[in-house]
Amino acid sequence: MVSSRPPSPHDFQPIDDLIEYLILDPEREAVASEIEVLKSIYGDEAIRSWKRFPTDDTLRFEVTIDFPTPYDDVTIKILISLLATYPSESPPQLQLLSRYIGAFGVDSALFGSVLRTYISTNGVEWTEGAVCVFDGLQNVLDRCVQWYEERLSAQKSGELLREDALTTAQPTAPDPALEQTEFSHTSNVQETANLPSGIQIYEAEPIVDRKSTFVGRACSITDPSQVPLILSYLSSDRHIARAAHPVINAWRCQVERTLHQDNDDDGETAAGSRLSHLLQILVSTSLPWPLRHYGLLWCHSPATEPTLQCLSSQELNNVLVVVTRYFGGIHLGPDRFKHINQAARNALELGGFLDEVDGSRKPNPRGGRKR
C-alpha cells in the first residue's frame, strides 16, 4: 500500500536532496539558497540534515566549522533549527553540539550565549524577511575562538603559578662549583632584557572591569630597532608575562622622511590594529588644518617646508604604546577594546604625548608611574 502522506523536510537526509525539495516551495526558496551558500562556504561534508525530531515542520541541520589559523585542528558543531515561519516571522535557533572545544569542556555560559545569538546584544540582529544563518554562525565562531584563547591563556598562567609554587617549596642550595657559570648565564639574560639607553616608560593607572585589568604603558622611541628591545624588557617582568595578553602594542617612528609603523595583537584579535588606528587619529588631530584636510603630499611646497620639518620632529610620531590585559574570568565582549584604547590613551597622556606641540613635551604628573 502506497502512502499518500506529502513529503516533509525530514524525508531528505542528503543535504542536496533537501535543497532540491525546498526549492520547489516558493516560500522556502530563500532558505534553500541560503543552505546552498553555506555548503559552498563550509564544504560539502560540513553540513548534514537531522532526522531526530520528525514530529514537526522545523528544519534542522548540523554544521561543522573549523577554527582559523593557528587553531586549524579545532572544530565545533552547531545545530541550526529553522521554523516553518523563517525568515518571515521567526529567527534561526542555534545550539552548540560540541561538548569540548579542544581539550576544554564547554561551560554553561558559552552554551547559553550560543542559544541567545539572535536575542542578545552581543549576538546578531534579526530582521524579518532577511536570511541570517551565516551571520549567526560567524558570530558563534568568533565567540568560541575568544573563549578558547582565554582558556589557553588561563592554562598558561596556571602553569606559571605552579612553577613558582614548586620553586618556592623546593629551594636548592647554590653550588659553588657552578656559581661562576650561573652568574655568566644570568648576566646574558639580563643583557637581552635591558631597557635601551634613554628610554623612559610611563605606566598609567590600571583600568579594572569585572575582574579584568588593563594597564597602559607608553614611551618615546627614536629608531624602530628599539621596539623589540623594549617589548623584551617588559616581557621579562614575570608579573607582565603572566597576563593573558602581555604586550598588545602599536608604534610609529619617523626616521628622516620615512615613517615606520607596526602593531601586534598579542593574541587579542584586532587589538593591535585598533591601537595603531588610535595613534593615527591622535596624529591627525595634532596637524594644522590644511595638512589634516588635504594631506602632506598635496601641501608639500617650499612654503610648507618649515612646517613639515616641525611635524617630522613631533614626538607623537616617535612613540610606542603597550597595553597589558589580565583576564579575570568574565567575558567583556566589545568592552575590552574600549578599555584597551583608554589604557593606551591614559599612558600617552601621562607621558605628555597628547600635549600641544610647543617645542617641548612635559609629562603629566597626575597618576601612574615611571619605570
ZAMARGU-4260 file (C-alpha; in steps of 0.2 Angstrom, whole numbers, plus 5000, padded with zeros to 4 digits):
<rodrens>
0) 5000/5000/5000 | 5007/5017/4995 | 5006/5031/5007 | 4998/5047/5002 | 5007/5057/5015
5) 5015/5073/5007 | 5034/5073/5009 | 5042/5084/5023 | 5060/5090/5026 | 5063/5075/5037
10) 5062/5064/5022 | 5078/5071/5015 | 5094/5065/5024 | 5107/5070/5010 | 5108/5089/5010
15) 5107/5090/4991 | 5090/5081/4991 | 5084/5093/5005 | 5089/5108/4995 | 5080/5102/4979
20) 5065/5099/4990 | 5065/5116/4997 | 5067/5125/4980 | 5050/5118/4975 | 5042/5128/4989
25) 5041/5146/4984 | 5040/5151/5002 | 5056/5142/5007 | 5066/5145/4991 | 5077/5158/5000
30) 5081/5145/5014 | 5086/5133/5000 | 5098/5146/4993 | 5105/5150/5010 | 5109/5132/5014
35) 5117/5130/4996 | 5128/5146/5001 | 5133/5138/5017 | 5138/5122/5009 | 5149/5132/4997
40) 5157/5141/5011 | 5160/5127/5024 | 5162/5112/5012 | 5151/5098/5005 | 5155/5087/5020
45) 5152/5100/5033 | 5133/5101/5033 | 5121/5087/5035 | 5102/5087/5039 | 5095/5080/5055
50) 5080/5067/5057 | 5080/5066/5075 | 5063/5076/5078 | 5052/5072/5063 | 5036/5077/5073
55) 5035/5095/5067 | 5039/5106/5052 | 5055/5113/5059 | 5070/5111/5048 | 5086/5105/5057
60) 5104/5103/5050 | 5121/5102/5058 | 5136/5112/5053 | 5154/5108/5057 | 5166/5123/5057
65) 5185/5124/5058 | 5194/5136/5069 | 5205/5149/5060 | 5224/5148/5060 | 5233/5144/5071
70) 5220/5133/5078 | 5216/5123/5062 | 5215/5106/5072 | 5200/5113/5082 | 5182/5111/5076
75) 5164/5115/5083 | 5147/5108/5078 | 5132/5119/5078 | 5114/5113/5076 | 5103/5125/5066
80) 5084/5125/5068 | 5073/5134/5056 | 5055/5135/5060 | 5042/5135/5045 | 5040/5154/5048
85) 5059/5158/5045 | 5064/5170/5039 | 5047/5180/5038 | 5042/5179/5056 | 5055/5170/5066
90) 5074/5170/5068 | 5085/5154/5067 | 5089/5145/5083 | 5107/5139/5086 | 5114/5126/5098
95) 5132/5121/5101 | 5133/5102/5100 | 5151/5101/5104 | 5154/5096/5122 | 5173/5100/5121
100) 5182/5113/5111 | 5200/5107/5110 | 5204/5100/5127 | 5192/5111/5137 | 5174/5106/5142
105) 5161/5119/5136 | 5153/5128/5151 | 5135/5133/5153 | 5139/5151/5150 | 5146/5148/5132
110) 5132/5136/5129 | 5119/5148/5134 | 5126/5163/5124 | 5125/5152/5108 | 5107/5149/5112
115) 5104/5168/5113 | 5113/5173/5097 | 5098/5181/5090 | 5091/5189/5105 | 5107/5196/5114
120) 5116/5212/5112 | 5132/5203/5109 | 5124/5192/5095 | 5116/5196/5078 | 5102/5207/5074
125) 5087/5198/5066 | 5077/5207/5053 | 5060/5200/5047 | 5062/5193/5030 | 5081/5193/5029
130) 5091/5176/5030 | 5104/5177/5043 | 5111/5160/5047 | 5128/5163/5041 | 5130/5179/5051
135) 5125/5169/5067 | 5137/5155/5063 | 5152/5168/5061 | 5146/5177/5077 | 5147/5160/5086
140) 5163/5155/5079 | 5171/5172/5085 | 5165/5170/5102 | 5171/5151/5103 | 5188/5156/5097
145) 5189/5170/5110 | 5183/5158/5124 | 5196/5145/5118 | 5210/5158/5118 | 5205/5163/5136
150) 5206/5145/5142 | 5223/5143/5134 | 5229/5159/5142 | 5222/5154/5159 | 5230/5137/5157
155) 5247/5145/5153 | 5245/5157/5169 | 5241/5141/5180 | 5257/5133/5174 | 5267/5148/5178
160) 5260/5149/5195 | 5263/5130/5198 | 5281/5133/5193 | 5283/5147/5205 | 5275/5137/5219
165) 5287/5122/5215 | 5302/5134/5215 | 5297/5141/5232 | 5293/5125/5240 | 5309/5116/5235
170) 5323/5129/5236 | 5340/5122/5231 | 5357/5127/5239 | 5369/5136/5227 | 5383/5125/5221
175) 5400/5135/5222 | 5407/5125/5208 | 5393/5132/5196 | 5392/5149/5204 | 5403/5157/5190
180) 5394/5149/5176 | 5377/5153/5183 | 5382/5171/5185 | 5388/5172/5167 | 5372/5165/5161
185) 5361/5177/5171 | 5371/5191/5165 | 5367/5187/5147 | 5349/5185/5151 | 5348/5202/5159
190) 5358/5210/5144 | 5344/5205/5132 | 5331/5212/5144 | 5339/5228/5147 | 5330/5244/5143
195) 5338/5254/5128 | 5348/5269/5134 | 5337/5285/5137 | 5321/5276/5136 | 5308/5281/5150
200) 5292/5271/5151 | 5276/5279/5158 | 5264/5267/5166 | 5246/5273/5168 | 5234/5268/5182
205) 5226/5251/5179 | 5208/5250/5172 | 5198/5236/5181 | 5181/5230/5174 | 5173/5213/5180
210) 5190/5207/5187 | 5199/5210/5171 | 5213/5223/5172 | 5221/5234/5158 | 5237/5243/5161
215) 5244/5255/5148 | 5262/5260/5145 | 5270/5272/5133 | 5287/5278/5129 | 5297/5289/5116
220) 5307/5280/5103 | 5320/5286/5091 | 5323/5271/5080 | 5312/5255/5075 | 5326/5244/5082
225) 5322/5249/5100 | 5304/5242/5099 | 5309/5223/5101 | 5321/5228/5115 | 5308/5237/5125
230) 5295/5223/5122 | 5308/5210/5128 | 5311/5221/5143 | 5293/5221/5148 | 5290/5203/5144
235) 5305/5199/5156 | 5294/5205/5170 | 5286/5190/5177 | 5270/5199/5183 | 5268/5206/5165
240) 5272/5189/5157 | 5258/5181/5167 | 5245/5191/5159 | 5233/5184/5146 | 5239/5197/5133
245) 5256/5204/5140 | 5261/5216/5126 | 5247/5222/5114 | 5256/5236/5106 | 5257/5249/5092
250) 5271/5261/5087 | 5276/5275/5075 | 5293/5281/5072 | 5299/5294/5059 | 5317/5292/5053
255) 5321/5307/5042 | 5307/5307/5029 | 5301/5289/5031 | 5288/5285/5044 | 5289/5267/5051
260) 5274/5259/5060 | 5268/5242/5065 | 5257/5234/5078 | 5254/5217/5087 | 5238/5210/5094
265) 5247/5198/5105 | 5233/5186/5104 | 5219/5198/5107 | 5211/5199/5089 | 5212/5216/5081
270) 5218/5225/5097 | 5234/5230/5089 | 5227/5237/5074 | 5214/5247/5085 | 5229/5254/5094
275) 5238/5259/5078 | 5222/5267/5072 | 5221/5277/5089 | 5239/5283/5086 | 5234/5289/5068
280) 5219/5298/5075 | 5230/5307/5088 | 5242/5311/5074 | 5229/5318/5063 | 5221/5329/5076
285) 5238/5337/5080 | 5241/5343/5062 | 5237/5360/5056 | 5220/5361/5047 | 5227/5362/5029
290) 5238/5347/5031 | 5225/5337/5040 | 5212/5341/5027 | 5222/5339/5011 | 5236/5328/5016
295) 5255/5330/5017 | 5259/5327/4999 | 5247/5339/4992 | 5254/5353/5004 | 5272/5349/5001
300) 5280/5365/4994 | 5294/5377/4999 | 5282/5387/5008 | 5277/5372/5019 | 5294/5365/5021
305) 5297/5373/5039 | 5280/5366/5044 | 5284/5348/5038 | 5301/5349/5047 | 5292/5353/5063
310) 5279/5339/5060 | 5293/5326/5057 | 5300/5330/5074 | 5284/5329/5083 | 5286/5316/5097
315) 5269/5309/5094 | 5276/5301/5079 | 5290/5293/5089 | 5280/5283/5101 | 5277/5265/5107
320) 5261/5261/5116 | 5259/5244/5125 | 5243/5238/5134 | 5244/5223/5146 | 5227/5214/5149
325) 5224/5202/5163 | 5209/5191/5161 | 5198/5190/5176 | 5187/5175/5170 | 5172/5185/5164
330) 5169/5189/5146 | 5169/5208/5142 | 5164/5207/5124 | 5167/5223/5114 | 5170/5232/5131
335) 5188/5225/5131 | 5193/5236/5116 | 5186/5251/5124 | 5197/5248/5139 | 5212/5244/5129
340) 5211/5260/5119 | 5208/5270/5135 | 5223/5262/5144 | 5234/5267/5129 | 5227/5285/5129
345) 5230/5287/5148 | 5248/5281/5146 | 5250/5294/5132 | 5243/5307/5142 | 5253/5303/5157
350) 5269/5304/5146 | 5264/5321/5139 | 5262/5314/5121 | 5245/5322/5119 | 5250/5340/5124
355) 5250/5353/5110 | 5267/5353/5102 | 5276/5369/5108 | 5294/5364/5106 | 5295/5353/5121
360) 5285/5339/5129 | 5280/5340/5148 | 5275/5323/5156 | 5258/5324/5166 | 5262/5322/5184
365) 5244/5315/5188 | 5243/5297/5191 | 5253/5282/5185 | 5272/5279/5187 | 5288/5279/5178
370) 5299/5263/5175
</rodrens>
